[in-house]
Amino acid sequence: MEDNYSIDEILSAVNDLQNLNKDKNQKISKEPSIKSDDSNIPKNTLRLIEEAEKSKN
C-alpha cells in the first residue's frame, strides 16, 4: 500500500515536527533549577563542577 503525499503536505509535517521540538525545549528550559547550600564547598571546586555541567549539556 503506497501513499502519495504532496510536497506541501510533507513540508507542513516537517514544520509541525520542528515546532513540536522547539516547544519541548522551551518547557524544559523554563523549569526552575534547584539550588543547594554550597557554603561548605570551596569556590574552585564549585567552578569546576559548573564547567563540567556546562560541557555535559
mmCIF file as Biopython writes it, N, C-alpha, C and O atoms, coordinates in Angstrom:
data_model
#
loop_
_atom_site.group_PDB
_atom_site.id
_atom_site.type_symbol
_atom_site.label_atom_id
_atom_site.label_alt_id
_atom_site.label_comp_id
_atom_site.label_asym_id
_atom_site.label_entity_id
_atom_site.label_seq_id
_atom_site.pdbx_PDB_ins_code
_atom_site.Cartn_x
_atom_site.Cartn_y
_atom_site.Cartn_z
_atom_site.occupancy
_atom_site.B_iso_or_equiv
_atom_site.auth_seq_id
_atom_site.auth_asym_id
_atom_site.pdbx_PDB_model_num
ATOM 1   N N  . MET A ? 1  ? 0.845  -1.173 0.000  1.0 0.0 1  A 1 
ATOM 2   C CA . MET A ? 1  ? 0.000  0.000  0.000  1.0 0.0 1  A 1 
ATOM 3   C C  . MET A ? 1  ? 0.892  1.238  0.000  1.0 0.0 1  A 1 
ATOM 4   O O  . MET A ? 1  ? 1.636  1.484  0.949  1.0 0.0 1  A 1 
ATOM 5   N N  . GLU A ? 2  ? 0.805  1.997  -1.063 1.0 0.0 2  A 1 
ATOM 6   C CA . GLU A ? 2  ? 1.613  3.206  -1.185 1.0 0.0 2  A 1 
ATOM 7   C C  . GLU A ? 2  ? 0.744  4.433  -1.010 1.0 0.0 2  A 1 
ATOM 8   O O  . GLU A ? 2  ? -0.350 4.526  -1.567 1.0 0.0 2  A 1 
ATOM 9   N N  . ASP A ? 3  ? 1.253  5.380  -0.222 1.0 0.0 3  A 1 
ATOM 10  C CA . ASP A ? 3  ? 0.565  6.656  -0.065 1.0 0.0 3  A 1 
ATOM 11  C C  . ASP A ? 3  ? 1.355  7.717  -0.809 1.0 0.0 3  A 1 
ATOM 12  O O  . ASP A ? 3  ? 2.582  7.764  -0.726 1.0 0.0 3  A 1 
ATOM 13  N N  . ASN A ? 4  ? 0.656  8.553  -1.526 1.0 0.0 4  A 1 
ATOM 14  C CA . ASN A ? 4  ? 1.301  9.652  -2.231 1.0 0.0 4  A 1 
ATOM 15  C C  . ASN A ? 4  ? 0.961  10.946 -1.525 1.0 0.0 4  A 1 
ATOM 16  O O  . ASN A ? 4  ? -0.210 11.263 -1.317 1.0 0.0 4  A 1 
ATOM 17  N N  . TYR A ? 5  ? 1.997  11.696 -1.155 1.0 0.0 5  A 1 
ATOM 18  C CA . TYR A ? 5  ? 1.813  12.964 -0.466 1.0 0.0 5  A 1 
ATOM 19  C C  . TYR A ? 5  ? 2.387  14.084 -1.327 1.0 0.0 5  A 1 
ATOM 20  O O  . TYR A ? 5  ? 3.379  13.902 -2.033 1.0 0.0 5  A 1 
ATOM 21  N N  . SER A ? 6  ? 1.752  15.227 -1.252 1.0 0.0 6  A 1 
ATOM 22  C CA . SER A ? 6  ? 2.265  16.375 -1.991 1.0 0.0 6  A 1 
ATOM 23  C C  . SER A ? 6  ? 3.445  16.983 -1.233 1.0 0.0 6  A 1 
ATOM 24  O O  . SER A ? 6  ? 3.632  16.727 -0.044 1.0 0.0 6  A 1 
ATOM 25  N N  . ILE A ? 7  ? 4.225  17.780 -1.933 1.0 0.0 7  A 1 
ATOM 26  C CA . ILE A ? 7  ? 5.363  18.447 -1.307 1.0 0.0 7  A 1 
ATOM 27  C C  . ILE A ? 7  ? 4.887  19.353 -0.183 1.0 0.0 7  A 1 
ATOM 28  O O  . ILE A ? 7  ? 5.535  19.437 0.860  1.0 0.0 7  A 1 
ATOM 29  N N  . ASP A ? 8  ? 3.763  20.030 -0.383 1.0 0.0 8  A 1 
ATOM 30  C CA . ASP A ? 8  ? 3.224  20.915 0.649  1.0 0.0 8  A 1 
ATOM 31  C C  . ASP A ? 8  ? 2.856  20.145 1.911  1.0 0.0 8  A 1 
ATOM 32  O O  . ASP A ? 8  ? 3.085  20.627 3.021  1.0 0.0 8  A 1 
ATOM 33  N N  . GLU A ? 9  ? 2.291  18.958 1.751  1.0 0.0 9  A 1 
ATOM 34  C CA . GLU A ? 9  ? 1.932  18.149 2.916  1.0 0.0 9  A 1 
ATOM 35  C C  . GLU A ? 9  ? 3.178  17.701 3.675  1.0 0.0 9  A 1 
ATOM 36  O O  . GLU A ? 9  ? 3.190  17.697 4.906  1.0 0.0 9  A 1 
ATOM 37  N N  . ILE A ? 10 ? 4.210  17.329 2.952  1.0 0.0 10 A 1 
ATOM 38  C CA . ILE A ? 10 ? 5.448  16.881 3.582  1.0 0.0 10 A 1 
ATOM 39  C C  . ILE A ? 10 ? 6.111  18.040 4.320  1.0 0.0 10 A 1 
ATOM 40  O O  . ILE A ? 10 ? 6.540  17.886 5.463  1.0 0.0 10 A 1 
ATOM 41  N N  . LEU A ? 11 ? 6.195  19.201 3.668  1.0 0.0 11 A 1 
ATOM 42  C CA . LEU A ? 11 ? 6.802  20.367 4.309  1.0 0.0 11 A 1 
ATOM 43  C C  . LEU A ? 11 ? 6.011  20.811 5.525  1.0 0.0 11 A 1 
ATOM 44  O O  . LEU A ? 11 ? 6.593  21.237 6.523  1.0 0.0 11 A 1 
ATOM 45  N N  . SER A ? 12 ? 4.707  20.717 5.455  1.0 0.0 12 A 1 
ATOM 46  C CA . SER A ? 12 ? 3.864  21.077 6.592  1.0 0.0 12 A 1 
ATOM 47  C C  . SER A ? 12 ? 4.117  20.134 7.770  1.0 0.0 12 A 1 
ATOM 48  O O  . SER A ? 12 ? 4.182  20.573 8.918  1.0 0.0 12 A 1 
ATOM 49  N N  . ALA A ? 13 ? 4.258  18.843 7.485  1.0 0.0 13 A 1 
ATOM 50  C CA . ALA A ? 13 ? 4.521  17.860 8.537  1.0 0.0 13 A 1 
ATOM 51  C C  . ALA A ? 13 ? 5.882  18.102 9.180  1.0 0.0 13 A 1 
ATOM 52  O O  . ALA A ? 13 ? 6.019  18.018 10.400 1.0 0.0 13 A 1 
ATOM 53  N N  . VAL A ? 14 ? 6.891  18.403 8.359  1.0 0.0 14 A 1 
ATOM 54  C CA . VAL A ? 14 ? 8.228  18.680 8.887  1.0 0.0 14 A 1 
ATOM 55  C C  . VAL A ? 14 ? 8.191  19.929 9.756  1.0 0.0 14 A 1 
ATOM 56  O O  . VAL A ? 14 ? 8.799  19.964 10.826 1.0 0.0 14 A 1 
ATOM 57  N N  . ASN A ? 15 ? 7.483  20.945 9.302  1.0 0.0 15 A 1 
ATOM 58  C CA . ASN A ? 15 ? 7.353  22.186 10.070 1.0 0.0 15 A 1 
ATOM 59  C C  . ASN A ? 15 ? 6.678  21.926 11.417 1.0 0.0 15 A 1 
ATOM 60  O O  . ASN A ? 15 ? 7.106  22.459 12.441 1.0 0.0 15 A 1 
ATOM 61  N N  . ASP A ? 16 ? 5.630  21.113 11.418 1.0 0.0 16 A 1 
ATOM 62  C CA . ASP A ? 16 ? 4.944  20.770 12.662 1.0 0.0 16 A 1 
ATOM 63  C C  . ASP A ? 16 ? 5.881  20.056 13.634 1.0 0.0 16 A 1 
ATOM 64  O O  . ASP A ? 16 ? 5.863  20.337 14.832 1.0 0.0 16 A 1 
ATOM 65  N N  . LEU A ? 17 ? 6.696  19.137 13.126 1.0 0.0 17 A 1 
ATOM 66  C CA . LEU A ? 17 ? 7.642  18.412 13.984 1.0 0.0 17 A 1 
ATOM 67  C C  . LEU A ? 17 ? 8.688  19.348 14.563 1.0 0.0 17 A 1 
ATOM 68  O O  . LEU A ? 17 ? 9.048  19.223 15.733 1.0 0.0 17 A 1 
ATOM 69  N N  . GLN A ? 18 ? 9.185  20.287 13.759 1.0 0.0 18 A 1 
ATOM 70  C CA . GLN A ? 18 ? 10.175 21.233 14.254 1.0 0.0 18 A 1 
ATOM 71  C C  . GLN A ? 18 ? 9.581  22.126 15.339 1.0 0.0 18 A 1 
ATOM 72  O O  . GLN A ? 18 ? 10.241 22.408 16.338 1.0 0.0 18 A 1 
ATOM 73  N N  . ASN A ? 19 ? 8.347  22.569 15.151 1.0 0.0 19 A 1 
ATOM 74  C CA . ASN A ? 19 ? 7.690  23.397 16.158 1.0 0.0 19 A 1 
ATOM 75  C C  . ASN A ? 19 ? 7.454  22.606 17.441 1.0 0.0 19 A 1 
ATOM 76  O O  . ASN A ? 19 ? 7.573  23.154 18.537 1.0 0.0 19 A 1 
ATOM 77  N N  . LEU A ? 20 ? 7.129  21.351 17.315 1.0 0.0 20 A 1 
ATOM 78  C CA . LEU A ? 20 ? 6.913  20.492 18.477 1.0 0.0 20 A 1 
ATOM 79  C C  . LEU A ? 20 ? 8.202  20.379 19.287 1.0 0.0 20 A 1 
ATOM 80  O O  . LEU A ? 20 ? 8.173  20.473 20.514 1.0 0.0 20 A 1 
ATOM 81  N N  . ASN A ? 21 ? 9.336  20.177 18.608 1.0 0.0 21 A 1 
ATOM 82  C CA . ASN A ? 21 ? 10.624 20.075 19.295 1.0 0.0 21 A 1 
ATOM 83  C C  . ASN A ? 21 ? 10.985 21.382 19.979 1.0 0.0 21 A 1 
ATOM 84  O O  . ASN A ? 21 ? 11.515 21.362 21.090 1.0 0.0 21 A 1 
ATOM 85  N N  . LYS A ? 22 ? 10.715 22.515 19.350 1.0 0.0 22 A 1 
ATOM 86  C CA . LYS A ? 22 ? 11.011 23.819 19.955 1.0 0.0 22 A 1 
ATOM 87  C C  . LYS A ? 22 ? 10.188 24.009 21.224 1.0 0.0 22 A 1 
ATOM 88  O O  . LYS A ? 22 ? 10.693 24.512 22.228 1.0 0.0 22 A 1 
ATOM 89  N N  . ASP A ? 23 ? 8.911  23.600 21.177 1.0 0.0 23 A 1 
ATOM 90  C CA . ASP A ? 23 ? 8.044  23.732 22.349 1.0 0.0 23 A 1 
ATOM 91  C C  . ASP A ? 23 ? 8.572  22.893 23.505 1.0 0.0 23 A 1 
ATOM 92  O O  . ASP A ? 23 ? 8.566  23.344 24.651 1.0 0.0 23 A 1 
ATOM 93  N N  . LYS A ? 24 ? 9.026  21.686 23.218 1.0 0.0 24 A 1 
ATOM 94  C CA . LYS A ? 24 ? 9.555  20.821 24.272 1.0 0.0 24 A 1 
ATOM 95  C C  . LYS A ? 24 ? 10.799 21.428 24.900 1.0 0.0 24 A 1 
ATOM 96  O O  . LYS A ? 24 ? 10.957 21.404 26.121 1.0 0.0 24 A 1 
ATOM 97  N N  . ASN A ? 25 ? 11.693 21.979 24.064 1.0 0.0 25 A 1 
ATOM 98  C CA . ASN A ? 25 ? 12.924 22.582 24.577 1.0 0.0 25 A 1 
ATOM 99  C C  . ASN A ? 25 ? 12.624 23.792 25.449 1.0 0.0 25 A 1 
ATOM 100 O O  . ASN A ? 25 ? 13.294 24.002 26.461 1.0 0.0 25 A 1 
ATOM 101 N N  . GLN A ? 26 ? 11.638 24.583 25.079 1.0 0.0 26 A 1 
ATOM 102 C CA . GLN A ? 26 ? 11.293 25.751 25.875 1.0 0.0 26 A 1 
ATOM 103 C C  . GLN A ? 26 ? 10.707 25.343 27.216 1.0 0.0 26 A 1 
ATOM 104 O O  . GLN A ? 26 ? 10.984 25.987 28.228 1.0 0.0 26 A 1 
ATOM 105 N N  . LYS A ? 27 ? 9.914  24.303 27.247 1.0 0.0 27 A 1 
ATOM 106 C CA . LYS A ? 27 ? 9.328  23.849 28.502 1.0 0.0 27 A 1 
ATOM 107 C C  . LYS A ? 27 ? 10.407 23.334 29.444 1.0 0.0 27 A 1 
ATOM 108 O O  . LYS A ? 27 ? 10.344 23.564 30.651 1.0 0.0 27 A 1 
ATOM 109 N N  . ILE A ? 28 ? 11.386 22.645 28.899 1.0 0.0 28 A 1 
ATOM 110 C CA . ILE A ? 28 ? 12.464 22.108 29.722 1.0 0.0 28 A 1 
ATOM 111 C C  . ILE A ? 28 ? 13.302 23.230 30.313 1.0 0.0 28 A 1 
ATOM 112 O O  . ILE A ? 28 ? 13.668 23.178 31.488 1.0 0.0 28 A 1 
ATOM 113 N N  . SER A ? 29 ? 13.606 24.236 29.516 1.0 0.0 29 A 1 
ATOM 114 C CA . SER A ? 29 ? 14.484 25.298 29.998 1.0 0.0 29 A 1 
ATOM 115 C C  . SER A ? 29 ? 13.788 26.219 31.001 1.0 0.0 29 A 1 
ATOM 116 O O  . SER A ? 29 ? 14.465 26.944 31.730 1.0 0.0 29 A 1 
ATOM 117 N N  . LYS A ? 30 ? 12.458 26.209 31.057 1.0 0.0 30 A 1 
ATOM 118 C CA . LYS A ? 30 ? 11.737 27.077 31.977 1.0 0.0 30 A 1 
ATOM 119 C C  . LYS A ? 30 ? 11.586 26.481 33.372 1.0 0.0 30 A 1 
ATOM 120 O O  . LYS A ? 30 ? 11.124 27.159 34.290 1.0 0.0 30 A 1 
ATOM 121 N N  . GLU A ? 31 ? 11.973 25.218 33.537 1.0 0.0 31 A 1 
ATOM 122 C CA . GLU A ? 31 ? 11.865 24.591 34.844 1.0 0.0 31 A 1 
ATOM 123 C C  . GLU A ? 31 ? 12.857 25.247 35.806 1.0 0.0 31 A 1 
ATOM 124 O O  . GLU A ? 31 ? 14.010 25.482 35.444 1.0 0.0 31 A 1 
ATOM 125 N N  . PRO A ? 32 ? 12.412 25.539 37.022 1.0 0.0 32 A 1 
ATOM 126 C CA . PRO A ? 32 ? 13.322 26.187 37.975 1.0 0.0 32 A 1 
ATOM 127 C C  . PRO A ? 32 ? 14.454 25.246 38.375 1.0 0.0 32 A 1 
ATOM 128 O O  . PRO A ? 32 ? 14.248 24.046 38.558 1.0 0.0 32 A 1 
ATOM 129 N N  . SER A ? 33 ? 15.625 25.799 38.504 1.0 0.0 33 A 1 
ATOM 130 C CA . SER A ? 33 ? 16.756 24.982 38.922 1.0 0.0 33 A 1 
ATOM 131 C C  . SER A ? 33 ? 16.762 24.889 40.448 1.0 0.0 33 A 1 
ATOM 132 O O  . SER A ? 33 ? 16.353 25.815 41.149 1.0 0.0 33 A 1 
ATOM 133 N N  . ILE A ? 34 ? 17.228 23.773 40.927 1.0 0.0 34 A 1 
ATOM 134 C CA . ILE A ? 34 ? 17.252 23.530 42.371 1.0 0.0 34 A 1 
ATOM 135 C C  . ILE A ? 34 ? 18.587 24.018 42.907 1.0 0.0 34 A 1 
ATOM 136 O O  . ILE A ? 34 ? 19.648 23.554 42.487 1.0 0.0 34 A 1 
ATOM 137 N N  . LYS A ? 35 ? 18.521 24.957 43.838 1.0 0.0 35 A 1 
ATOM 138 C CA . LYS A ? 35 ? 19.740 25.474 44.467 1.0 0.0 35 A 1 
ATOM 139 C C  . LYS A ? 35 ? 20.001 24.700 45.749 1.0 0.0 35 A 1 
ATOM 140 O O  . LYS A ? 35 ? 19.089 24.415 46.524 1.0 0.0 35 A 1 
ATOM 141 N N  . SER A ? 36 ? 21.246 24.373 45.947 1.0 0.0 36 A 1 
ATOM 142 C CA . SER A ? 36 ? 21.619 23.692 47.184 1.0 0.0 36 A 1 
ATOM 143 C C  . SER A ? 36 ? 22.535 24.603 47.993 1.0 0.0 36 A 1 
ATOM 144 O O  . SER A ? 36 ? 23.038 25.609 47.492 1.0 0.0 36 A 1 
ATOM 145 N N  . ASP A ? 37 ? 22.734 24.242 49.215 1.0 0.0 37 A 1 
ATOM 146 C CA . ASP A ? 37 ? 23.602 25.022 50.088 1.0 0.0 37 A 1 
ATOM 147 C C  . ASP A ? 37 ? 25.055 24.685 49.750 1.0 0.0 37 A 1 
ATOM 148 O O  . ASP A ? 37 ? 25.539 23.599 50.068 1.0 0.0 37 A 1 
ATOM 149 N N  . ASP A ? 38 ? 25.743 25.625 49.103 1.0 0.0 38 A 1 
ATOM 150 C CA . ASP A ? 38 ? 27.111 25.399 48.664 1.0 0.0 38 A 1 
ATOM 151 C C  . ASP A ? 38 ? 28.138 26.064 49.566 1.0 0.0 38 A 1 
ATOM 152 O O  . ASP A ? 38 ? 29.299 26.208 49.182 1.0 0.0 38 A 1 
ATOM 153 N N  . SER A ? 39 ? 27.733 26.464 50.741 1.0 0.0 39 A 1 
ATOM 154 C CA . SER A ? 39 ? 28.626 27.233 51.609 1.0 0.0 39 A 1 
ATOM 155 C C  . SER A ? 39 ? 29.836 26.428 52.077 1.0 0.0 39 A 1 
ATOM 156 O O  . SER A ? 39 ? 30.864 27.026 52.396 1.0 0.0 39 A 1 
ATOM 157 N N  . ASN A ? 40 ? 29.759 25.108 52.132 1.0 0.0 40 A 1 
ATOM 158 C CA . ASN A ? 40 ? 30.868 24.292 52.615 1.0 0.0 40 A 1 
ATOM 159 C C  . ASN A ? 40 ? 31.806 23.844 51.498 1.0 0.0 40 A 1 
ATOM 160 O O  . ASN A ? 40 ? 32.839 23.229 51.764 1.0 0.0 40 A 1 
ATOM 161 N N  . ILE A ? 41 ? 31.451 24.149 50.254 1.0 0.0 41 A 1 
ATOM 162 C CA . ILE A ? 41 ? 32.257 23.712 49.110 1.0 0.0 41 A 1 
ATOM 163 C C  . ILE A ? 41 ? 33.176 24.853 48.682 1.0 0.0 41 A 1 
ATOM 164 O O  . ILE A ? 41 ? 32.715 25.981 48.510 1.0 0.0 41 A 1 
ATOM 165 N N  . PRO A ? 42 ? 34.463 24.578 48.508 1.0 0.0 42 A 1 
ATOM 166 C CA . PRO A ? 42 ? 35.385 25.633 48.062 1.0 0.0 42 A 1 
ATOM 167 C C  . PRO A ? 42 ? 34.984 26.193 46.694 1.0 0.0 42 A 1 
ATOM 168 O O  . PRO A ? 42 ? 34.437 25.471 45.861 1.0 0.0 42 A 1 
ATOM 169 N N  . LYS A ? 43 ? 35.258 27.484 46.468 1.0 0.0 43 A 1 
ATOM 170 C CA . LYS A ? 43 ? 34.847 28.151 45.228 1.0 0.0 43 A 1 
ATOM 171 C C  . LYS A ? 43 ? 35.459 27.503 43.995 1.0 0.0 43 A 1 
ATOM 172 O O  . LYS A ? 43 ? 34.792 27.387 42.966 1.0 0.0 43 A 1 
ATOM 173 N N  . ASN A ? 44 ? 36.707 27.081 44.080 1.0 0.0 44 A 1 
ATOM 174 C CA . ASN A ? 44 ? 37.349 26.434 42.926 1.0 0.0 44 A 1 
ATOM 175 C C  . ASN A ? 44 ? 36.648 25.138 42.558 1.0 0.0 44 A 1 
ATOM 176 O O  . ASN A ? 44 ? 36.498 24.819 41.378 1.0 0.0 44 A 1 
ATOM 177 N N  . THR A ? 45 ? 36.223 24.399 43.558 1.0 0.0 45 A 1 
ATOM 178 C CA . THR A ? 45 ? 35.510 23.154 43.310 1.0 0.0 45 A 1 
ATOM 179 C C  . THR A ? 45 ? 34.169 23.437 42.657 1.0 0.0 45 A 1 
ATOM 180 O O  . THR A ? 45 ? 33.771 22.739 41.725 1.0 0.0 45 A 1 
ATOM 181 N N  . LEU A ? 46 ? 33.467 24.460 43.141 1.0 0.0 46 A 1 
ATOM 182 C CA . LEU A ? 46 ? 32.194 24.836 42.535 1.0 0.0 46 A 1 
ATOM 183 C C  . LEU A ? 46 ? 32.373 25.225 41.075 1.0 0.0 46 A 1 
ATOM 184 O O  . LEU A ? 46 ? 31.568 24.847 40.224 1.0 0.0 46 A 1 
ATOM 185 N N  . ARG A ? 47 ? 33.427 25.979 40.787 1.0 0.0 47 A 1 
ATOM 186 C CA . ARG A ? 47 ? 33.690 26.405 39.417 1.0 0.0 47 A 1 
ATOM 187 C C  . ARG A ? 47 ? 33.920 25.187 38.524 1.0 0.0 47 A 1 
ATOM 188 O O  . ARG A ? 47 ? 33.408 25.136 37.406 1.0 0.0 47 A 1 
ATOM 189 N N  . LEU A ? 48 ? 34.680 24.213 39.004 1.0 0.0 48 A 1 
ATOM 190 C CA . LEU A ? 48 ? 34.938 23.001 38.232 1.0 0.0 48 A 1 
ATOM 191 C C  . LEU A ? 48 ? 33.658 22.203 37.989 1.0 0.0 48 A 1 
ATOM 192 O O  . LEU A ? 48 ? 33.452 21.661 36.903 1.0 0.0 48 A 1 
ATOM 193 N N  . ILE A ? 49 ? 32.809 22.137 38.999 1.0 0.0 49 A 1 
ATOM 194 C CA . ILE A ? 49 ? 31.534 21.426 38.859 1.0 0.0 49 A 1 
ATOM 195 C C  . ILE A ? 49 ? 30.657 22.115 37.823 1.0 0.0 49 A 1 
ATOM 196 O O  . ILE A ? 49 ? 30.056 21.453 36.977 1.0 0.0 49 A 1 
ATOM 197 N N  . GLU A ? 50 ? 30.583 23.442 37.885 1.0 0.0 50 A 1 
ATOM 198 C CA . GLU A ? 50 ? 29.765 24.204 36.932 1.0 0.0 50 A 1 
ATOM 199 C C  . GLU A ? 50 ? 30.264 24.043 35.513 1.0 0.0 50 A 1 
ATOM 200 O O  . GLU A ? 50 ? 29.466 23.911 34.585 1.0 0.0 50 A 1 
ATOM 201 N N  . GLU A ? 51 ? 31.589 24.053 35.330 1.0 0.0 51 A 1 
ATOM 202 C CA . GLU A ? 51 ? 32.154 23.861 33.993 1.0 0.0 51 A 1 
ATOM 203 C C  . GLU A ? 51 ? 31.841 22.468 33.469 1.0 0.0 51 A 1 
ATOM 204 O O  . GLU A ? 51 ? 31.542 22.302 32.286 1.0 0.0 51 A 1 
ATOM 205 N N  . ALA A ? 52 ? 31.907 21.471 34.336 1.0 0.0 52 A 1 
ATOM 206 C CA . ALA A ? 52 ? 31.602 20.107 33.934 1.0 0.0 52 A 1 
ATOM 207 C C  . ALA A ? 52 ? 30.136 19.978 33.529 1.0 0.0 52 A 1 
ATOM 208 O O  . ALA A ? 52 ? 29.820 19.294 32.555 1.0 0.0 52 A 1 
ATOM 209 N N  . GLU A ? 53 ? 29.242 20.627 34.267 1.0 0.0 53 A 1 
ATOM 210 C CA . GLU A ? 53 ? 27.827 20.581 33.929 1.0 0.0 53 A 1 
ATOM 211 C C  . GLU A ? 53 ? 27.551 21.262 32.596 1.0 0.0 53 A 1 
ATOM 212 O O  . GLU A ? 53 ? 26.736 20.784 31.807 1.0 0.0 53 A 1 
ATOM 213 N N  . LYS A ? 54 ? 28.232 22.381 32.342 1.0 0.0 54 A 1 
ATOM 214 C CA . LYS A ? 54 ? 28.034 23.098 31.073 1.0 0.0 54 A 1 
ATOM 215 C C  . LYS A ? 54 ? 28.525 22.245 29.900 1.0 0.0 54 A 1 
ATOM 216 O O  . LYS A ? 54 ? 27.868 22.189 28.860 1.0 0.0 54 A 1 
ATOM 217 N N  . SER A ? 55 ? 29.653 21.593 30.056 1.0 0.0 55 A 1 
ATOM 218 C CA . SER A ? 55 ? 30.186 20.776 28.956 1.0 0.0 55 A 1 
ATOM 219 C C  . SER A ? 55 ? 29.348 19.515 28.751 1.0 0.0 55 A 1 
ATOM 220 O O  . SER A ? 55 ? 29.334 18.944 27.661 1.0 0.0 55 A 1 
ATOM 221 N N  . LYS A ? 56 ? 28.666 19.094 29.781 1.0 0.0 56 A 1 
ATOM 222 C CA . LYS A ? 56 ? 27.812 17.900 29.708 1.0 0.0 56 A 1 
ATOM 223 C C  . LYS A ? 56 ? 26.577 18.198 28.847 1.0 0.0 56 A 1 
ATOM 224 O O  . LYS A ? 56 ? 26.104 17.324 28.121 1.0 0.0 56 A 1 
ATOM 225 N N  . ASN A ? 57 ? 26.062 19.416 28.925 1.0 0.0 57 A 1 
ATOM 226 C CA . ASN A ? 57 ? 24.873 19.792 28.170 1.0 0.0 57 A 1 
ATOM 227 C C  . ASN A ? 57 ? 25.310 20.154 26.777 1.0 0.0 57 A 1 
ATOM 228 O O  . ASN A ? 57 ? 24.477 20.508 25.942 1.0 0.0 57 A 1 
#
